[in-house]
Amino acid sequence: MRAVVMAPMRGSGNAWKVAGPSDPPARVQEREVTLEIRGNAADGYHLVMSPVGCFTADTWHETAEEAKATAAELFGVPPDGWA
């Protein structure tokens, strides 16, 4: 499954986070982020997060639904936002 979103990011190529309300606006940039859910029921699922210009990171989840919930929480991806 894959989704592409624009998200406010703070950081640089080797250290980033999704910006929050308390982050100084001068340090926040909108970046395109490609999100992918990879895995299977036996081994679990990874939410792979790839912001343009930054390193790729991932989180592990027992189910694809948990990975989708994390994507919704962090990036606002709706349940029907996956291809």
MMTF fields as JSON, N, C-alpha, C and O atoms, coordinates in Angstrom:
{
  "mmtfVersion": "1.0.0",
  "mmtfProducer": "UNKNOWN",
  "numBonds": 331,
  "numAtoms": 332,
  "numGroups": 83,
  "numChains": 1,
  "numModels": 1,
  "chainsPerModel": [1],
  "groupsPerChain": [83],
  "chainIdList": ["A"],
  "bondAtomList": [4, 2, 8, 6, 12, 10, 16, 14, 20, 18, 24, 22, 28, 26, 32, 30, 36, 34, 40, 38, 44, 42, 48, 46, 52, 50, 56, 54, 60, 58, 64, 62, 68, 66, 72, 70, 76, 74, 80, 78, 84, 82, 88, 86, 92, 90, 96, 94, 100, 98, 104, 102, 108, 106, 112, 110, 116, 114, 120, 118, 124, 122, 128, 126, 132, 130, 136, 134, 140, 138, 144, 142, 148, 146, 152, 150, 156, 154, 160, 158, 164, 162, 168, 166, 172, 170, 176, 174, 180, 178, 184, 182, 188, 186, 192, 190, 196, 194, 200, 198, 204, 202, 208, 206, 212, 210, 216, 214, 220, 218, 224, 222, 228, 226, 232, 230, 236, 234, 240, 238, 244, 242, 248, 246, 252, 250, 256, 254, 260, 258, 264, 262, 268, 266, 272, 270, 276, 274, 280, 278, 284, 282, 288, 286, 292, 290, 296, 294, 300, 298, 304, 302, 308, 306, 312, 310, 316, 314, 320, 318, 324, 322, 328, 326],
  "bondOrderList": [1, 1, 1, 1, 1, 1, 1, 1, 1, 1, 1, 1, 1, 1, 1, 1, 1, 1, 1, 1, 1, 1, 1, 1, 1, 1, 1, 1, 1, 1, 1, 1, 1, 1, 1, 1, 1, 1, 1, 1, 1, 1, 1, 1, 1, 1, 1, 1, 1, 1, 1, 1, 1, 1, 1, 1, 1, 1, 1, 1, 1, 1, 1, 1, 1, 1, 1, 1, 1, 1, 1, 1, 1, 1, 1, 1, 1, 1, 1, 1, 1, 1],
  "groupList": [{"groupName": "MET", "atomNameList": ["N", "CA", "C", "O"], "elementList": ["N", "C", "C", "O"], "formalChargeList": [0, 0, 0, 0], "bondAtomList": [1, 0, 2, 1, 3, 2], "bondOrderList": [1, 1, 2], "singleLetterCode": "M", "chemCompType": "L-PEPTIDE LINKING"}, {"groupName": "ARG", "atomNameList": ["N", "CA", "C", "O"], "elementList": ["N", "C", "C", "O"], "formalChargeList": [0, 0, 0, 0], "bondAtomList": [1, 0, 2, 1, 3, 2], "bondOrderList": [1, 1, 2], "singleLetterCode": "R", "chemCompType": "L-PEPTIDE LINKING"}, {"groupName": "ALA", "atomNameList": ["N", "CA", "C", "O"], "elementList": ["N", "C", "C", "O"], "formalChargeList": [0, 0, 0, 0], "bondAtomList": [1, 0, 2, 1, 3, 2], "bondOrderList": [1, 1, 2], "singleLetterCode": "A", "chemCompType": "L-PEPTIDE LINKING"}, {"groupName": "VAL", "atomNameList": ["N", "CA", "C", "O"], "elementList": ["N", "C", "C", "O"], "formalChargeList": [0, 0, 0, 0], "bondAtomList": [1, 0, 2, 1, 3, 2], "bondOrderList": [1, 1, 2], "singleLetterCode": "V", "chemCompType": "L-PEPTIDE LINKING"}, {"groupName": "PRO", "atomNameList": ["N", "CA", "C", "O"], "elementList": ["N", "C", "C", "O"], "formalChargeList": [0, 0, 0, 0], "bondAtomList": [1, 0, 2, 1, 3, 2], "bondOrderList": [1, 1, 2], "singleLetterCode": "P", "chemCompType": "L-PEPTIDE LINKING"}, {"groupName": "GLY", "atomNameList": ["N", "CA", "C", "O"], "elementList": ["N", "C", "C", "O"], "formalChargeList": [0, 0, 0, 0], "bondAtomList": [1, 0, 2, 1, 3, 2], "bondOrderList": [1, 1, 2], "singleLetterCode": "G", "chemCompType": "PEPTIDE LINKING"}, {"groupName": "SER", "atomNameList": ["N", "CA", "C", "O"], "elementList": ["N", "C", "C", "O"], "formalChargeList": [0, 0, 0, 0], "bondAtomList": [1, 0, 2, 1, 3, 2], "bondOrderList": [1, 1, 2], "singleLetterCode": "S", "chemCompType": "L-PEPTIDE LINKING"}, {"groupName": "ASN", "atomNameList": ["N", "CA", "C", "O"], "elementList": ["N", "C", "C", "O"], "formalChargeList": [0, 0, 0, 0], "bondAtomList": [1, 0, 2, 1, 3, 2], "bondOrderList": [1, 1, 2], "singleLetterCode": "N", "chemCompType": "L-PEPTIDE LINKING"}, {"groupName": "TRP", "atomNameList": ["N", "CA", "C", "O"], "elementList": ["N", "C", "C", "O"], "formalChargeList": [0, 0, 0, 0], "bondAtomList": [1, 0, 2, 1, 3, 2], "bondOrderList": [1, 1, 2], "singleLetterCode": "W", "chemCompType": "L-PEPTIDE LINKING"}, {"groupName": "LYS", "atomNameList": ["N", "CA", "C", "O"], "elementList": ["N", "C", "C", "O"], "formalChargeList": [0, 0, 0, 0], "bondAtomList": [1, 0, 2, 1, 3, 2], "bondOrderList": [1, 1, 2], "singleLetterCode": "K", "chemCompType": "L-PEPTIDE LINKING"}, {"groupName": "ASP", "atomNameList": ["N", "CA", "C", "O"], "elementList": ["N", "C", "C", "O"], "formalChargeList": [0, 0, 0, 0], "bondAtomList": [1, 0, 2, 1, 3, 2], "bondOrderList": [1, 1, 2], "singleLetterCode": "D", "chemCompType": "L-PEPTIDE LINKING"}, {"groupName": "GLN", "atomNameList": ["N", "CA", "C", "O"], "elementList": ["N", "C", "C", "O"], "formalChargeList": [0, 0, 0, 0], "bondAtomList": [1, 0, 2, 1, 3, 2], "bondOrderList": [1, 1, 2], "singleLetterCode": "Q", "chemCompType": "L-PEPTIDE LINKING"}, {"groupName": "GLU", "atomNameList": ["N", "CA", "C", "O"], "elementList": ["N", "C", "C", "O"], "formalChargeList": [0, 0, 0, 0], "bondAtomList": [1, 0, 2, 1, 3, 2], "bondOrderList": [1, 1, 2], "singleLetterCode": "E", "chemCompType": "L-PEPTIDE LINKING"}, {"groupName": "THR", "atomNameList": ["N", "CA", "C", "O"], "elementList": ["N", "C", "C", "O"], "formalChargeList": [0, 0, 0, 0], "bondAtomList": [1, 0, 2, 1, 3, 2], "bondOrderList": [1, 1, 2], "singleLetterCode": "T", "chemCompType": "L-PEPTIDE LINKING"}, {"groupName": "LEU", "atomNameList": ["N", "CA", "C", "O"], "elementList": ["N", "C", "C", "O"], "formalChargeList": [0, 0, 0, 0], "bondAtomList": [1, 0, 2, 1, 3, 2], "bondOrderList": [1, 1, 2], "singleLetterCode": "L", "chemCompType": "L-PEPTIDE LINKING"}, {"groupName": "ILE", "atomNameList": ["N", "CA", "C", "O"], "elementList": ["N", "C", "C", "O"], "formalChargeList": [0, 0, 0, 0], "bondAtomList": [1, 0, 2, 1, 3, 2], "bondOrderList": [1, 1, 2], "singleLetterCode": "I", "chemCompType": "L-PEPTIDE LINKING"}, {"groupName": "TYR", "atomNameList": ["N", "CA", "C", "O"], "elementList": ["N", "C", "C", "O"], "formalChargeList": [0, 0, 0, 0], "bondAtomList": [1, 0, 2, 1, 3, 2], "bondOrderList": [1, 1, 2], "singleLetterCode": "Y", "chemCompType": "L-PEPTIDE LINKING"}, {"groupName": "HIS", "atomNameList": ["N", "CA", "C", "O"], "elementList": ["N", "C", "C", "O"], "formalChargeList": [0, 0, 0, 0], "bondAtomList": [1, 0, 2, 1, 3, 2], "bondOrderList": [1, 1, 2], "singleLetterCode": "H", "chemCompType": "L-PEPTIDE LINKING"}, {"groupName": "CYS", "atomNameList": ["N", "CA", "C", "O"], "elementList": ["N", "C", "C", "O"], "formalChargeList": [0, 0, 0, 0], "bondAtomList": [1, 0, 2, 1, 3, 2], "bondOrderList": [1, 1, 2], "singleLetterCode": "C", "chemCompType": "L-PEPTIDE LINKING"}, {"groupName": "PHE", "atomNameList": ["N", "CA", "C", "O"], "elementList": ["N", "C", "C", "O"], "formalChargeList": [0, 0, 0, 0], "bondAtomList": [1, 0, 2, 1, 3, 2], "bondOrderList": [1, 1, 2], "singleLetterCode": "F", "chemCompType": "L-PEPTIDE LINKING"}],
  "groupTypeList": [0, 1, 2, 3, 3, 0, 2, 4, 0, 1, 5, 6, 5, 7, 2, 8, 9, 3, 2, 5, 4, 6, 10, 4, 4, 2, 1, 3, 11, 12, 1, 12, 3, 13, 14, 12, 15, 1, 5, 7, 2, 2, 10, 5, 16, 17, 14, 3, 0, 6, 4, 3, 5, 18, 19, 13, 2, 10, 13, 8, 17, 12, 13, 2, 12, 12, 2, 9, 2, 13, 2, 2, 12, 14, 19, 5, 3, 4, 4, 10, 5, 8, 2],
  "groupIdList": [1, 2, 3, 4, 5, 6, 7, 8, 9, 10, 11, 12, 13, 14, 15, 16, 17, 18, 19, 20, 21, 22, 23, 24, 25, 26, 27, 28, 29, 30, 31, 32, 33, 34, 35, 36, 37, 38, 39, 40, 41, 42, 43, 44, 45, 46, 47, 48, 49, 50, 51, 52, 53, 54, 55, 56, 57, 58, 59, 60, 61, 62, 63, 64, 65, 66, 67, 68, 69, 70, 71, 72, 73, 74, 75, 76, 77, 78, 79, 80, 81, 82, 83],
  "secStructList": [7, 3, 3, 3, 3, 3, 3, 3, 3, 3, 3, 3, 6, 6, 3, 3, 3, 3, 7, 7, 6, 6, 1, 7, 4, 4, 4, 3, 3, 3, 3, 3, 3, 3, 3, 3, 3, 3, 3, 3, 6, 6, 6, 3, 3, 3, 3, 3, 3, 3, 3, 6, 6, 1, 7, 7, 3, 3, 3, 3, 3, 1, 1, 2, 2, 2, 2, 2, 2, 2, 2, 2, 2, 2, 2, 7, 7, 7, 6, 6, 7, 7, 7],
  "xCoordList": [0.842, 0.0, 0.886, 1.971, 0.408, 1.219, 0.335, -0.811, 0.895, 0.241, 1.327, 2.455, 0.989, 1.914, 1.207, 0.074, 1.887, 1.3, 2.303, 3.504, 1.804, 2.644, 2.531, 1.432, 3.679, 3.662, 4.677, 5.732, 4.366, 5.34, 6.438, 6.155, 7.684, 8.808, 9.816, 9.998, 10.455, 11.538, 12.766, 12.688, 13.898, 15.133, 15.9, 15.714, 16.781, 17.633, 17.652, 16.873, 18.549, 18.625, 18.836, 18.335, 19.577, 19.888, 19.148, 19.381, 18.279, 17.493, 16.233, 16.309, 15.072, 13.832, 12.726, 12.82, 11.666, 10.451, 9.297, 9.487, 8.104, 6.921, 6.801, 6.795, 6.707, 6.668, 5.361, 4.302, 5.473, 4.317, 4.066, 4.838, 3.0, 2.645, 3.721, 3.809, 4.538, 5.552, 6.859, 7.765, 6.979, 8.205, 8.261, 7.256, 9.434, 9.561, 9.275, 9.873, 8.383, 8.018, 9.213, 9.194, 10.245, 11.414, 12.14, 12.896, 11.927, 12.612, 11.725, 12.139, 10.529, 9.577, 9.479, 9.366, 9.523, 9.361, 8.301, 8.243, 7.47, 6.54, 7.351, 8.079, 7.221, 7.923, 6.945, 6.006, 7.19, 6.435, 6.978, 8.19, 6.076, 6.465, 5.748, 4.52, 6.531, 5.96, 5.853, 6.832, 4.665, 4.406, 4.075, 3.293, 4.672, 4.37, 4.167, 4.85, 3.233, 3.053, 3.5, 2.95, 4.511, 5.087, 5.052, 5.211, 4.847, 4.908, 3.844, 3.23, 3.638, 2.645, 2.199, 2.786, 1.148, 0.563, 1.52, 1.456, 2.4, 3.322, 4.436, 4.834, 4.936, 6.1, 5.777, 6.626, 4.576, 4.212, 4.366, 4.717, 4.099, 4.063, 4.934, 5.002, 5.6, 6.395, 5.693, 5.277, 5.566, 5.165, 6.466, 7.203, 6.751, 7.994, 7.704, 6.81, 8.471, 8.254, 9.471, 10.581, 9.259, 10.368, 10.119, 9.555, 10.527, 10.397, 11.44, 12.586, 11.041, 11.974, 13.126, 12.896, 14.353, 15.533, 15.993, 16.956, 15.321, 15.677, 15.808, 15.382, 16.396, 16.52, 15.155, 14.213, 15.078, 13.856, 13.839, 14.867, 12.679, 12.503, 11.3, 10.497, 11.184, 10.032, 9.63, 10.403, 8.398, 7.882, 7.299, 6.812, 7.342, 6.822, 5.47, 5.245, 4.567, 3.215, 2.775, 3.185, 1.946, 1.43, 0.472, 0.416, -0.282, -1.269, -1.132, -0.584, -1.641, -1.662, -2.56, -2.288, -3.625, -4.53, -3.821, -4.069, -2.946, -2.162, -1.222, -1.059, -0.605, 0.276, -0.518, -0.051, -1.711, -2.57, -2.962, -3.016, -3.231, -3.593, -2.439, -2.657, -1.215, -0.046, 0.11, 0.413, -0.094, -0.017, -1.086, -0.842, -2.261, -3.33, -2.958, -3.178, -2.392, -2.008, -0.877, -0.941, 0.157, 1.332, 1.152, 1.623, 0.462, 0.427, -0.975, -1.123, -2.004, -3.369, -3.891, -4.816, -3.315, -3.768, -5.109, -5.194, -6.155, -7.45, -7.439, -6.592, -8.36, -8.392, -8.466, -7.918, -9.143, -9.247, -8.14, -8.223, -7.106, -6.011, -4.882, -3.83, -5.083, -4.042, -4.35, -5.503, -3.296, -3.445, -2.739, -2.738],
  "yCoordList": [-1.172, 0.0, 1.233, 1.237, 2.275, 3.474, 4.714, 4.714, 5.769, 7.079, 8.144, 7.93, 9.274, 10.407, 11.608, 11.928, 12.269, 13.415, 14.562, 14.359, 15.75, 16.893, 17.067, 17.057, 17.226, 17.326, 18.36, 18.515, 19.071, 20.002, 19.205, 18.395, 19.439, 18.694, 19.663, 20.781, 19.209, 19.964, 19.078, 17.902, 19.634, 18.871, 19.012, 19.959, 18.028, 18.031, 16.625, 15.764, 16.4, 15.111, 13.933, 12.841, 14.135, 12.988, 12.995, 12.112, 13.949, 13.985, 14.804, 16.0, 14.151, 14.868, 14.381, 13.321, 15.198, 14.817, 15.591, 16.635, 15.07, 15.811, 16.993, 16.823, 18.195, 19.403, 19.485, 19.056, 20.039, 20.247, 21.726, 22.556, 22.069, 23.471, 24.269, 25.484, 23.617, 24.348, 24.536, 25.204, 23.963, 24.135, 25.532, 26.027, 26.179, 27.52, 27.487, 26.683, 28.334, 28.319, 28.44, 27.875, 29.166, 29.344, 28.026, 27.931, 27.014, 25.729, 24.652, 23.499, 25.017, 24.043, 24.209, 25.325, 23.084, 23.078, 22.052, 20.973, 22.384, 21.399, 20.48, 20.945, 19.185, 18.206, 17.143, 16.778, 16.659, 15.508, 14.271, 14.071, 13.447, 12.223, 11.049, 11.025, 10.081, 8.847, 7.863, 7.604, 7.319, 6.343, 5.004, 4.937, 3.952, 2.609, 1.684, 1.804, 0.773, -0.275, -1.572, -2.009, -2.173, -3.413, -4.473, -4.163, -5.718, -6.803, -7.84, -7.913, -8.654, -9.723, -10.077, -9.632, -10.885, -11.225, -12.02, -11.917, -12.806, -13.636, -12.816, -13.09, -11.813, -11.058, -9.651, -8.992, -9.187, -7.829, -6.882, -7.292, -5.625, -4.619, -3.427, -3.033, -2.859, -1.649, -0.499, -0.623, 0.617, 1.869, 2.555, 3.02, 2.619, 3.196, 4.638, 4.897, 5.583, 7.014, 7.599, 7.551, 8.161, 8.672, 10.124, 10.382, 11.081, 12.489, 12.854, 12.41, 13.655, 14.102, 14.853, 15.76, 14.483, 15.152, 14.672, 15.208, 13.668, 13.156, 11.632, 10.99, 11.073, 9.623, 8.977, 9.608, 7.713, 6.931, 6.346, 5.892, 6.355, 5.774, 4.839, 4.883, 3.992, 3.102, 2.814, 3.005, 2.35, 1.871, 0.489, 0.211, -0.391, -1.755, -1.847, -1.239, -2.624, -2.801, -4.249, -4.917, -4.73, -6.097, -6.261, -7.326, -5.214, -5.307, -4.119, -3.076, -4.302, -3.203, -2.08, -0.907, -2.429, -1.406, -0.523, 0.681, -1.108, -0.307, 0.638, 1.791, 0.156, 1.014, 2.162, 3.301, 1.872, 2.928, 3.936, 5.137, 3.461, 4.363, 5.295, 6.473, 4.782, 5.629, 6.664, 7.824, 6.262, 7.209, 8.288, 9.451, 7.906, 8.89, 9.867, 11.072, 9.339, 10.184, 11.14, 12.325, 10.637, 11.459, 12.36, 13.498, 11.845, 12.541, 12.875, 13.505, 12.464, 12.777, 11.969, 12.41, 10.792, 9.962, 9.317, 8.579, 9.59, 8.969, 7.485, 7.061, 6.7, 5.263, 4.958, 3.954, 5.824, 5.581, 6.272, 6.353, 6.769, 7.477, 6.586, 7.085, 5.283, 4.324, 3.732, 3.454, 3.544, 2.898, 1.568, 0.856],
  "zCoordList": [0.0, 0.0, 0.0, 0.581, -0.658, -0.801, -0.718, -1.168, -0.131, -0.084, -0.181, 0.263, -0.754, -0.835, -0.22, -0.581, 0.715, 1.414, 1.473, 1.296, 1.719, 2.059, 3.567, 4.123, 4.224, 5.685, 6.15, 5.534, 7.236, 7.809, 8.515, 9.398, 8.125, 8.678, 9.279, 8.798, 10.329, 10.939, 10.934, 11.29, 10.535, 10.56, 9.263, 8.499, 9.037, 7.856, 7.277, 7.685, 6.322, 5.654, 6.566, 6.296, 7.653, 8.519, 9.855, 10.681, 10.087, 11.329, 11.065, 10.786, 11.155, 10.891, 11.813, 12.431, 11.886, 12.599, 11.996, 11.371, 12.191, 11.781, 12.731, 13.95, 12.162, 12.98, 13.767, 13.307, 14.945, 15.804, 16.011, 15.532, 16.715, 16.937, 17.662, 17.479, 18.477, 19.239, 18.474, 18.972, 17.274, 16.493, 15.895, 15.384, 15.953, 15.374, 13.868, 13.152, 13.381, 11.959, 11.015, 9.922, 11.423, 10.561, 10.295, 9.328, 11.128, 10.961, 10.338, 10.219, 9.946, 9.406, 7.892, 7.384, 7.178, 5.727, 5.355, 5.945, 4.385, 3.826, 2.918, 2.04, 3.134, 2.299, 1.837, 2.545, 0.63, 0.148, 0.846, 0.923, 1.352, 2.053, 1.392, 1.3, 0.937, 0.414, 1.566, 2.266, 1.759, 2.818, 2.17, 1.222, 2.686, 2.201, 3.391, 4.408, 3.257, 4.26, 3.611, 2.6, 4.218, 3.689, 4.772, 5.952, 4.381, 5.347, 5.115, 4.051, 6.153, 6.084, 7.499, 8.485, 7.573, 8.871, 9.752, 10.977, 9.152, 9.937, 10.585, 11.718, 9.866, 10.344, 10.82, 11.419, 10.564, 10.927, 9.747, 8.641, 10.003, 8.946, 9.326, 10.491, 8.32, 8.507, 7.803, 6.651, 8.502, 7.879, 7.501, 8.37, 6.205, 5.7, 5.3, 4.495, 5.871, 5.669, 4.972, 5.503, 3.764, 2.954, 2.562, 1.498, 3.4, 3.03, 1.967, 2.038, 0.994, -0.034, 0.63, 1.431, 0.304, 0.827, 2.186, 2.734, 2.747, 4.071, 4.022, 3.062, 5.058, 5.129, 5.339, 5.818, 4.97, 5.157, 6.558, 7.06, 7.183, 8.516, 8.475, 7.542, 9.498, 9.541, 10.976, 11.916, 11.114, 12.39, 12.143, 11.047, 13.161, 13.027, 13.715, 14.761, 13.106, 13.637, 13.462, 12.513, 14.372, 14.264, 13.096, 12.482, 12.785, 11.707, 10.755, 11.112, 9.543, 8.581, 9.087, 8.832, 9.8, 10.341, 11.367, 11.42, 12.179, 13.134, 12.391, 12.789, 11.316, 10.516, 9.904, 9.888, 9.403, 8.852, 9.928, 9.662, 11.128, 12.225, 12.564, 12.85, 12.535, 12.794, 11.688, 11.967, 10.437, 9.32, 9.448, 9.127, 9.914, 10.12, 11.227, 11.104, 12.311, 13.449, 13.087, 13.412, 12.419, 12.12, 10.905, 10.896, 9.864, 8.582, 8.085, 7.038, 8.82, 8.411, 7.232, 6.549, 6.978, 5.855, 6.217, 7.199, 5.433, 5.731, 5.35, 4.564, 5.891, 5.582, 4.087, 3.632, 3.316, 1.875, 1.08, -0.146, 1.758, 1.1, 0.614, 0.215, 0.64, 0.247, -1.12, -1.448, -1.912, -3.228, -3.21, -4.215]
}
